[in-house]
């Protein structure tokens, strides 16, 4: 984490933490103890088009960010007005986005989201033109149509006027907020690792060639040019820390006092991990929602990871540059969705997420004998027993997948912190504990705004697992400012 050499003394106010997600922008004021003084949330919409197109609009981002800032700083009627001054504004959010701005910081094109996959032909063209590109990337799986280079090429081809007018490119929602507040274009290295354009060995952007020639106003086509033209500024690579102060114009636009330090935290995957379990080597947690993953802070620096062309093997997980080494994330394509399908198909539950369905599923998993293979072998058993056995096998397979992910990542926790709706099931947790050999600790569920103490309108708000990124923003900001604090990850609060 970086600190601001210009700071002469620590700030004493709260941190305004902002997390720009895909469906909403969340914000919270947190003090040095991690207490939530105020919170706010504003929704975002996504424009979906053919062939995997997924866009959002900077005007919507600005409206939502301005709204949550206003709610937090003036108090939304539930708590006392926020203390002043702010220690900092600290931001995280969705990664792997394409944000194009003109010389005045205005958008030239809609935001192309991380989930946009329509640049398939551009991916093929770039791969042919740059045959060493994919084999030289160790931090992510082989580039797909969701990588930033094919997205850049697609905009250059389909919106050439917008591309020519662009002067700055950013790769995350948090990067845009930091730029809007300070005027500086930055990208944390963890976010950079998701782009398909970052090389941790050189700690620089990869100089890819465009498959398209240029057509100057005079003269013949000149052949391949750099994918990123000279007029387009790539963001400066940084570690989490202070970017700069809020400018005067941004202060008027967003309602944040001019001069307030702006802190860029890790991108959302890193912030979620830091806010849930921390950022020390060996920290690990499990998420089981509709989909699932295991995230593990591996001490091996990203610059020392072997390349696919050195090992002859493709990367089968996300490996993102991290201040403590690299963040390894292995995914389960299905988790809760697989269990919901099994409840419908095997237990004949038409509403697999209802409280009644949860109770029936728990009872099915609790039926003796404990071995699902023994249940399945019961000759001519009752239909309910056979259904319970089959459902148990699905849960047993999910637990085995979790154990396999931990082994693949080299993670050996003493206890396994876990988030997501699936692990709220005591019986599912029991299956997972049997598979991984350690206790499973469930982090809080819910979200901001839903939990106040019985003390009344002045009661303390609580952060839950879905708000871990906000907690990380506060941790990073206080560290960067050199302010003593006791803001700890959720796992250390449980």
SVG drawing of the C-alpha trace seen along z (x, -y; Angstrom):
<svg xmlns="http://www.w3.org/2000/svg" viewBox="-44 -24 54 79">
<polyline fill="none" stroke="black" stroke-width="0.4" points="0.0,0.0 1.3,-3.5 1.1,-6.5 1.0,-10.2 4.4,-11.8 2.6,-15.2 0.7,-14.3 2.1,-16.2 -0.2,-14.7 -2.8,-11.9 -6.4,-12.8 -8.9,-12.0 -12.3,-11.9 -14.0,-8.9 -13.4,-7.3 -16.0,-7.5 -15.8,-4.1 -17.4,-3.6 -17.9,-0.3 -19.1,-0.6 -20.6,2.8 -22.5,4.0 -26.1,3.6 -25.5,0.9 -23.1,-1.6 -22.7,-1.2 -21.1,-3.6 -20.4,-3.9 -18.8,-6.2 -16.4,-4.2 -14.4,-5.4 -11.1,-4.1 -12.8,-1.2 -14.6,0.0 -18.0,-1.3 -20.4,-2.3 -21.6,-5.8 -23.7,-6.1 -24.5,-4.1 -26.2,-4.5 -26.9,-2.6 -28.0,-3.5 -29.0,-1.2 -27.3,-0.8 -28.8,0.5 -27.1,2.5 -27.8,2.3 -27.8,5.7 -27.4,6.3 -26.9,9.1 -23.9,11.4 -23.0,10.8 -23.0,7.0 -23.1,5.5 -22.8,1.7 -23.3,-0.8 -23.1,-4.6 -20.8,-7.0 -23.7,-9.4 -25.4,-6.8 -22.2,-6.0 -21.8,-9.7 -25.4,-10.1 -25.2,-7.0 -21.9,-8.0 -23.1,-11.5 -26.3,-10.2 -24.5,-7.9 -22.0,-10.6 -24.8,-13.0 -26.7,-10.5 -23.7,-9.6 -22.4,-13.2 -25.7,-14.8 -27.2,-11.7 -30.2,-10.0 -32.4,-10.7 -31.6,-7.6 -28.4,-8.8 -26.7,-11.9 -24.9,-14.1 -21.5,-12.7 -18.5,-14.1 -16.2,-16.4 -13.7,-16.5 -13.4,-13.3 -10.1,-11.4 -10.4,-10.2 -12.6,-8.9 -11.6,-5.3 -12.9,-3.4 -13.2,0.1 -15.4,1.7 -15.9,3.8 -12.8,4.6 -12.0,5.4 -14.2,2.6 -13.3,0.4 -13.8,-3.3 -12.9,-5.8 -12.7,-9.6 -11.9,-12.6 -9.4,-15.4 -12.0,-16.9 -12.7,-13.6 -16.1,-13.2 -17.1,-9.8 -16.7,-9.1 -18.3,-5.6 -20.5,-3.6 -18.7,-1.6 -17.9,1.9 -18.4,4.1 -16.1,7.0 -19.0,9.4 -19.2,8.2 -18.1,11.0 -19.1,9.7 -15.5,9.0 -14.9,12.6 -13.7,11.8 -11.3,9.2 -9.9,11.8 -9.2,14.1 -7.6,11.3 -5.4,10.1 -4.3,13.7 -3.1,14.2 -1.3,10.9 0.3,11.4 1.1,15.1 3.1,14.8 0.4,12.8 -1.6,15.6 1.4,17.9 3.1,14.9 0.3,14.2 0.6,15.9 -1.8,13.9 -5.0,15.0 -6.4,17.8 -5.9,17.4 -7.4,14.1 -11.1,14.4 -13.5,12.0 -14.0,10.4 -10.3,9.2 -9.6,5.6 -7.5,5.8 -10.4,7.2 -12.7,4.7 -10.4,1.9 -10.1,3.2 -13.8,3.6 -14.5,0.0 -11.7,-1.2 -13.5,0.7 -17.1,0.0 -16.9,-3.5 -13.8,-5.1 -14.9,-8.6 -15.3,-7.9 -12.0,-6.1 -10.2,-8.9 -11.6,-11.4 -10.5,-9.4 -7.5,-10.5 -7.6,-8.4 -8.5,-4.7 -9.4,-3.3 -10.0,0.3 -12.2,0.2 -15.1,-1.6 -12.9,-2.6 -10.3,-3.9 -13.0,-6.2 -14.1,-7.5 -10.5,-8.2 -10.0,-10.0 -13.2,-12.0 -12.2,-13.2 -8.5,-13.8 -7.9,-14.0 -5.2,-11.2 -5.5,-8.0 -4.5,-5.0 -5.0,-1.3 -4.1,1.0 -2.1,4.0 -4.6,6.5 -7.2,5.0 -4.6,4.7 -4.1,8.5 -7.7,9.1 -7.2,7.1 -5.1,9.4 -2.9,6.4 -0.6,6.5 2.8,8.2 3.9,8.5 7.4,9.5 8.0,6.1 5.4,4.4 4.0,2.7 1.3,2.9 1.9,5.4 2.6,3.6 0.2,5.5 0.0,4.8 -3.3,4.1 -4.2,6.4 -5.5,3.4 -3.3,1.1 -3.8,-2.7 -5.0,-4.8 -3.4,-8.2 -4.9,-11.1 -2.0,-10.9 0.1,-7.9 -0.5,-4.2 -1.5,-2.0 1.3,-1.7 0.7,1.8 0.2,2.9 0.1,0.2 0.2,0.4 -3.2,1.5 -3.2,-1.5 -2.4,-4.5 -0.1,-7.3 -3.0,-9.7 -4.6,-7.3 -3.1,-7.4 -3.0,-4.2 -3.5,-4.4 -0.5,-4.6 0.0,-1.3 -0.1,-1.7 -0.4,0.3 -3.4,-0.5 -2.9,-3.9 -3.4,-7.6 -4.0,-8.9 -4.2,-12.6 -6.6,-15.2 -10.1,-16.0 -9.9,-18.9 -12.0,-22.0 -14.2,-21.2 -14.8,-17.6 -15.6,-19.0 -18.5,-21.0 -19.7,-18.1 -19.6,-15.4 -20.1,-17.4 -16.8,-16.2 -14.6,-18.9 -11.7,-19.9 -8.3,-18.6 -9.8,-15.4 -7.3,-12.5 -8.6,-10.0 -7.5,-6.4 -7.6,-3.6 -8.2,-0.3 -7.8,3.1 -10.2,4.1 -13.4,5.8 -12.0,9.4 -9.0,8.2 -11.1,5.9 -13.7,8.6 -10.9,11.0 -9.2,8.3 -12.4,7.3 -13.4,10.9 -10.2,12.6 -7.3,10.1 -4.4,9.8 -1.7,11.9 0.0,14.8 -2.1,17.9 -5.4,16.1 -8.2,18.0 -12.0,18.0 -14.8,19.9 -17.8,18.4 -20.8,20.5 -23.7,18.6 -25.3,19.3 -21.7,19.9 -18.7,20.4 -15.0,19.8 -12.1,20.2 -9.8,17.1 -6.3,17.6 -3.5,15.1 -0.4,16.9 3.0,15.5 4.5,16.2 5.0,12.8 3.1,12.4 6.3,11.6 7.7,15.1 4.7,17.1 5.6,19.5 4.3,18.7 2.2,21.1 4.8,21.2 7.3,22.3 5.2,25.0 3.2,26.1 0.0,25.9 -2.8,23.3 -3.6,21.4 -6.7,22.9 -7.4,20.1 -7.2,16.4 -3.8,15.3 -3.9,11.6 -1.0,9.4 -1.3,8.6 0.9,6.7 1.4,9.9 2.3,12.1 -0.7,12.9 -4.4,13.6 -5.4,17.0 -9.0,17.6 -10.4,20.9 -14.1,21.0 -17.0,23.4 -19.2,22.7 -22.2,24.0 -22.8,24.2 -26.2,22.9 -27.6,23.4 -26.6,27.1 -28.3,27.6 -31.4,25.7 -31.7,27.9 -31.3,31.0 -34.0,29.9 -36.4,29.4 -35.5,32.6 -34.7,35.0 -36.8,33.7 -39.7,32.5 -39.5,29.0 -41.1,26.4 -39.7,23.4 -36.2,24.6 -35.3,21.4 -38.4,21.2 -38.0,21.7 -40.0,24.9 -37.7,26.2 -34.6,25.5 -36.2,27.5 -36.9,30.4 -33.4,30.4 -31.8,30.3 -33.9,33.2 -33.0,35.2 -29.3,34.6 -29.7,35.6 -31.3,39.0 -29.2,42.0 -27.0,43.7 -24.6,40.8 -22.9,42.4 -24.9,41.3 -23.5,44.4 -25.0,46.6 -28.3,44.8 -28.3,45.3 -27.6,49.0 -30.7,49.5 -32.6,52.2 -36.2,51.3 -36.0,48.4 -38.7,45.8 -38.8,43.2 -38.1,40.5 -35.0,42.3 -33.7,42.8 -34.3,39.1 -32.6,38.1 -29.6,40.3 -29.4,38.8 -29.6,35.2 -26.9,36.1 -24.7,37.3 -25.0,33.9 -24.0,32.1 -21.2,34.6 -19.9,33.9 -20.0,30.1 -18.0,30.6 -15.5,32.7 -15.1,29.9 -14.4,27.5 -11.7,29.7 -10.2,30.1 -10.1,26.4 -8.2,25.9 -5.7,28.6 -5.2,27.1 -4.5,23.7 -2.2,25.1 -4.3,23.6 -4.1,25.3 -6.3,23.3 -6.8,24.2 -10.4,23.0 -12.2,22.1 -14.1,18.8 -17.1,19.0 -19.7,16.6 -22.8,17.1 -26.2,18.5 -25.3,22.1 -23.1,22.3 -25.9,21.1 -27.1,24.7 -25.7,26.6 -25.9,29.9 -24.1,28.6 -21.4,27.2 -21.1,30.6 -20.5,32.2 -17.9,29.6 -16.1,30.0 -15.9,33.7 -14.4,33.2 -11.9,30.5 -11.0,31.6 -11.4,28.3 -14.2,26.3 -16.2,24.0 -16.9,20.5 -19.8,18.7 -19.4,14.9 -22.4,12.6 -25.1,12.5 -27.3,9.6 -26.2,6.1 -25.9,2.5 -29.0,0.8 -30.5,3.9 -29.0,4.2 -29.2,1.6 -29.0,2.3 -32.0,1.9 -30.6,-1.4 -32.9,-3.2 -32.1,-5.7 -28.6,-6.2 -27.9,-2.5 -24.8,-1.2 -25.0,0.1 -23.2,3.4 -21.2,4.6 -21.8,8.1 -20.1,10.3 -21.6,8.5 -20.0,5.3 -16.5,6.6 -15.2,4.4 -16.2,1.3 -14.5,2.5 -11.3,3.1 -11.6,-0.5 -11.4,-1.8 -8.5,0.5 -6.5,-0.6 -7.3,-4.3 -6.3,-4.4 -3.1,-2.5 -2.3,-4.8 -2.9,-7.9 -0.8,-6.5 -3.8,-6.7 -4.0,-4.2 -7.1,-2.0 -8.7,1.2 -10.6,2.0 -10.3,5.8 -11.6,8.3 -15.0,9.9 -13.4,13.2 -11.6,11.7 -14.9,10.2 -16.8,13.5"/>
</svg>
